[in-house]
Amino acid sequence: MYRWHHGMGVLSFVFLLMHPVLLTGYYLPLGADIAEEYLSPLNPQSTNILGWLALVIFTLGMFTTFCLNFSYGFWRRSHILLILAIALGFGHIWAVSGFSISLAVALLPAVVPVGWRLLHADRSGDTLPYEVSAVNHPTEHITEVNLRPLAKPISIAPSQFVRAAFFKGSHFQGCGDFHPYTVSHITKDGGLTLSIKALGDCTWNIQSIEPGVAVRLQGPYGNFLLSRPIAPEIWIAAGIGLTPFLALLRSQPVTQHTDMIYIHREGERVPYEEELQMFATSQSLLRIHSLPMTNDLTPLFIQLDSIDNLNKKEVYLCGPPPFMAKVTQWLRKHDMHRQQIHFEQFDFR
Ligand SMILES: Cc1cc2nc3c(=O)[nH]c(=O)nc-3n(C[C@H](O)[C@H](O)[C@H](O)COP(=O)(O)OP(=O)(O)OC[C@H]3O[C@@H](n4cnc5c(N)ncnc54)[C@H](O)[C@@H]3O)c2cc1C
């Protein structure tokens, strides 16, 4: 859905840019005066001003999307600019051709989802209350947060994720924005566990979270490991990208021959390694390959090369985007079809 949204945004931007280009091609042959009257941003007619403002704001919104250096919070707020650009664009059409039924029909699919998002979703309208019931630290930089539902629990399956906002505790500072986390364990009474790696402001702060902190959850989202073709599988988990696989292993034994490659930093105490080895010992279909690695992916590629009939298997990947891009590229070069490669990307941009 996210990539679809991204693609549609870019496509609509390209279409929008074609509009002034085509108009220039139409008016310029009629004379410079006429072209200036209809196209110049300096011409104080409402049609021109609205059209140009929409284009400039749309361009700024797209710029912040592709400029990855901005912080996530700034990027997200600047993305809201695009709503203003679309409103001005409709104003421009209204000023050019007056109000019409077709304009009203075109407005509906823009207004309804944006209205729902701003008035309902962003105001916590679809969230459920939870409370932190316990906190563990499997390693120095990972915090396992157990959550207890205070009302109806979210109906969620292993490998899906929630968006969580943590509120202030007696010592804990809170983490107001909603952040996505894959659940790493689901209990029968509706309790959930999130395994959170310290990465930036919010996740570092979460390292000091305490039982009793109020949490609101949105979800469930994602379908990473939900319906899988019946075939031998290779799971590749990089670092905290382990969580969807961990949730699945904690819920049921594997049903296909599964080679799991767990990549972690060299020298660190390896989170969850003992638990994974326990699963491998008790399940004959599961093999765990624990791979200490730096940024050089050669050991992973050697490991993958050693797997028999690699291109007859389904591959499931989870980790940071640059890692996934390199591994996908390698798999494609080794005769794997796009449809055999499934992934969950721990990044929304
Ligand atoms: C589908 C999905 C599942 C994830 N599951 C886990 C998990 O199980 N365990 C885990 O430790 N991490 C998980 N993450 C990553 C986690 O969401 C980010 O590490 C966290 O949001 C970083 O926030 P920060 O303020 O600490 O860091 P920042 O330094 O502010 O951000 C680091 C990166 O995280 C992303 N990010 C920041 N804030 C948000 C936000 N509010 N919403 C979405 N993305 C944001 C941005 O891409 C940013 O570049 C998951 C991410 C996604 C998209």
The ligand as an SDF file (V2000), in Angstrom:
LIG
                    3D

 53 58  0  0  0  0  0  0  0  0999 V2000
    6.6350   -1.9640    9.4150 C   0  0  0  0  0  0  0  0  0  0  0  0
    7.6920   -1.6090   10.4390 C   0  0  0  0  0  0  0  0  0  0  0  0
    7.9320   -2.4710   11.4930 C   0  0  0  0  0  0  0  0  0  0  0  0
    8.9280   -2.1560   12.4340 C   0  0  0  0  0  0  0  0  0  0  0  0
    9.1620   -3.0260   13.4790 N   0  0  0  0  0  0  0  0  0  0  0  0
   10.1260   -2.7410   14.3810 C   0  0  0  0  0  0  0  0  0  0  0  0
   10.4080   -3.6430   15.4730 C   0  0  0  0  0  0  0  0  0  0  0  0
    9.7800   -4.6900   15.6440 O   0  0  0  0  0  0  0  0  0  0  0  0
   11.3850   -3.2860   16.3510 N   0  0  0  0  0  0  0  0  0  0  0  0
   12.1170   -2.1270   16.1950 C   0  0  0  0  0  0  0  0  0  0  0  0
   12.9990   -1.8620   17.0120 O   0  0  0  0  0  0  0  0  0  0  0  0
   11.8780   -1.2750   15.1750 N   0  0  0  0  0  0  0  0  0  0  0  0
   10.9050   -1.5600   14.2680 C   0  0  0  0  0  0  0  0  0  0  0  0
   10.6590   -0.6710   13.2410 N   0  0  0  0  0  0  0  0  0  0  0  0
   11.4780    0.5440   13.1370 C   0  0  0  0  0  0  0  0  0  0  0  0
   10.9730    1.5990   14.1140 C   0  0  0  0  0  0  0  0  0  0  0  0
    9.6790    2.0270   13.7590 O   0  0  0  0  0  0  0  0  0  0  0  0
   11.9130    2.8200   14.0800 C   0  0  0  0  0  0  0  0  0  0  0  0
   13.1810    2.3890   14.5030 O   0  0  0  0  0  0  0  0  0  0  0  0
   11.4600    3.9100   15.0180 C   0  0  0  0  0  0  0  0  0  0  0  0
   10.2330    4.4500   14.5920 O   0  0  0  0  0  0  0  0  0  0  0  0
   12.5410    4.9820   15.0450 C   0  0  0  0  0  0  0  0  0  0  0  0
   12.0880    6.1200   15.7500 O   0  0  0  0  0  0  0  0  0  0  0  0
   13.1330    7.0710   16.5180 P   0  0  0  0  0  0  0  0  0  0  0  0
   12.4620    8.3470   16.8810 O   0  0  0  0  0  0  0  0  0  0  0  0
   13.7740    6.3270   17.6350 O   0  0  0  0  0  0  0  0  0  0  0  0
   14.2830    7.2750   15.4480 O   0  0  0  0  0  0  0  0  0  0  0  0
   14.5320    8.4040   14.3690 P   0  0  0  0  0  0  0  0  0  0  0  0
   16.0100    8.6460   14.3420 O   0  0  0  0  0  0  0  0  0  0  0  0
   13.6050    9.5630   14.5570 O   0  0  0  0  0  0  0  0  0  0  0  0
   14.0930    7.6630   13.0480 O   0  0  0  0  0  0  0  0  0  0  0  0
   14.8570    6.6160   12.4810 C   0  0  0  0  0  0  0  0  0  0  0  0
   14.0680    6.1500   11.2520 C   0  0  0  0  0  0  0  0  0  0  0  0
   12.8600    5.5200   11.7080 O   0  0  0  0  0  0  0  0  0  0  0  0
   11.7530    5.9330   10.9130 C   0  0  0  0  0  0  0  0  0  0  0  0
   10.7450    6.5970   11.7790 N   0  0  0  0  0  0  0  0  0  0  0  0
   10.9660    7.5190   12.7390 C   0  0  0  0  0  0  0  0  0  0  0  0
    9.8180    7.8820   13.3270 N   0  0  0  0  0  0  0  0  0  0  0  0
    8.8460    7.1750   12.7010 C   0  0  0  0  0  0  0  0  0  0  0  0
    7.4310    7.1270   12.8350 C   0  0  0  0  0  0  0  0  0  0  0  0
    6.7860    7.8830   13.7450 N   0  0  0  0  0  0  0  0  0  0  0  0
    6.7400    6.3050   12.0220 N   0  0  0  0  0  0  0  0  0  0  0  0
    7.3910    5.5440   11.0840 C   0  0  0  0  0  0  0  0  0  0  0  0
    8.7170    5.5380   10.9110 N   0  0  0  0  0  0  0  0  0  0  0  0
    9.4370    6.3440   11.7070 C   0  0  0  0  0  0  0  0  0  0  0  0
   12.2520    6.9020    9.8680 C   0  0  0  0  0  0  0  0  0  0  0  0
   12.4300    6.2390    8.6500 O   0  0  0  0  0  0  0  0  0  0  0  0
   13.5910    7.3530   10.3800 C   0  0  0  0  0  0  0  0  0  0  0  0
   14.4680    7.5980    9.3350 O   0  0  0  0  0  0  0  0  0  0  0  0
    9.6790   -0.9650   12.3120 C   0  0  0  0  0  0  0  0  0  0  0  0
    9.3960   -0.0990   11.2450 C   0  0  0  0  0  0  0  0  0  0  0  0
    8.4310   -0.4090   10.3170 C   0  0  0  0  0  0  0  0  0  0  0  0
    8.1630    0.5330    9.1850 C   0  0  0  0  0  0  0  0  0  0  0  0
  1  2  1  0
  2  3  1  0
  2 52  2  0
  3  4  2  0
  4  5  1  0
  4 50  1  0
  5  6  2  0
  6  7  1  0
  6 13  1  0
  7  8  2  0
  7  9  1  0
  9 10  1  0
 10 11  2  0
 10 12  1  0
 12 13  2  0
 13 14  1  0
 14 15  1  0
 14 50  1  0
 15 16  1  0
 16 17  1  0
 16 18  1  0
 18 19  1  0
 18 20  1  0
 20 21  1  0
 20 22  1  0
 22 23  1  0
 23 24  1  0
 24 25  2  0
 24 26  1  0
 24 27  1  0
 27 28  1  0
 28 29  2  0
 28 30  1  0
 28 31  1  0
 31 32  1  0
 32 33  1  0
 33 34  1  0
 33 48  1  0
 34 35  1  0
 35 36  1  0
 35 46  1  0
 36 37  1  0
 36 45  1  0
 37 38  2  0
 38 39  1  0
 39 40  1  0
 39 45  2  0
 40 41  1  0
 40 42  2  0
 42 43  1  0
 43 44  2  0
 44 45  1  0
 46 47  1  0
 46 48  1  0
 48 49  1  0
 50 51  2  0
 51 52  1  0
 52 53  1  0
M  END
$$$$
